[in-house]
């Protein structure tokens, strides 16, 4: 759970090979976060490249995908991926819901 001002976000972190379970991960975060209300931001943080179909599913469920590929290569986040994580979450949480 992330809080920025009056905005809240919830994330699901997945590492390793999802082996076709990408859609399940999206559906999981989309359905579980509904308990937090319609204004919570939802994030799916993964360590691999997502398929186009999964990206479309994220979009349809208002889940923001964040791909942090350095973790899979080095077993830790690069400085660039750390900044990407922070920037993506802050930007999404500062956006007003349309």
C-alpha positions in Angstrom: 0.0 0.0 0.0 1.3 3.5 -1.0 0.0 6.8 0.2 0.8 10.2 -1.3 -1.2 13.1 0.1 -4.8 12.1 0.0 -4.2 9.4 -2.7 -3.7 5.7 -2.1 -2.3 3.0 -4.2 -2.0 -0.8 -4.0 0.5 -2.9 -5.8 1.2 -6.5 -6.6 4.8 -7.4 -7.0 5.7 -10.4 -9.2 9.2 -11.6 -9.9 10.4 -14.5 -12.0 8.6 -16.2 -14.8 4.8 -15.8 -14.7 4.4 -18.7 -17.2 1.1 -17.5 -18.7 -0.2 -16.3 -15.3 0.1 -12.7 -16.2 -3.6 -12.3 -16.7 -4.2 -13.9 -13.3 -1.9 -11.3 -11.7 -3.8 -8.4 -13.3 -7.2 -9.8 -12.4 -5.9 -10.4 -8.8 -4.8 -6.8 -8.2 -7.9 -5.5 -10.0 -10.4 -7.5 -7.9 -8.7 -7.3 -4.5 -8.2 -3.5 -4.7 -11.9 -3.0 -5.2 -12.3 -3.3 -1.5 -10.3 0.0 -1.2 -12.8 1.9 -3.3 -12.8 3.3 -6.9 -10.2 6.0 -6.4 -7.3 3.8 -5.3 -4.5 3.5 -7.9 -3.5 -0.1 -8.9 0.0 -1.2 -9.8 1.4 -4.4 -11.2 5.2 -4.4 -10.7 7.0 -7.2 -12.6 10.5 -8.2 -13.4 9.9 -9.3 -17.0 8.5 -7.9 -20.2 4.7 -8.1 -20.3 2.9 -9.3 -23.4 0.8 -6.8 -25.4 -2.3 -8.8 -24.3 -1.4 -8.3 -20.6 -0.8 -4.6 -21.2 -4.3 -4.3 -22.8 -5.8 -6.2 -19.8 -4.0 -3.8 -17.4 -5.5 -0.8 -19.3 -9.0 -2.3 -19.3 -8.7 -2.8 -15.5 -7.0 0.5 -14.7 -3.9 -1.3 -13.5 -0.7 0.5 -14.1 2.1 -1.9 -15.2 5.7 -1.2 -14.1 8.4 -3.4 -15.7 11.6 -3.5 -13.7 13.8 -5.6 -15.9 17.1 -5.1 -14.0 16.0 -7.3 -11.1 15.8 -10.3 -13.3 19.3 -9.7 -14.6 21.1 -8.7 -11.4 18.8 -9.8 -8.6 18.5 -6.2 -7.4 17.1 -3.0 -8.9 19.3 -0.7 -10.8 19.3 3.0 -9.9 17.3 3.6 -13.1 14.6 1.1 -12.3 14.4 2.4 -8.7 13.8 5.9 -10.1 11.3 4.5 -12.7 9.3 2.9 -9.9 9.1 6.1 -7.9 8.4 8.3 -10.8 5.7 6.1 -12.2 3.9 5.8 -8.9 4.2 9.5 -8.0 3.0 10.5 -11.5 0.0 8.2 -11.4 -1.0 9.2 -7.9 -0.9 12.9 -8.7 -3.2 12.5 -11.7 -6.8 13.1 -11.0 -9.3 10.4 -11.8 -11.3 11.2 -15.0 
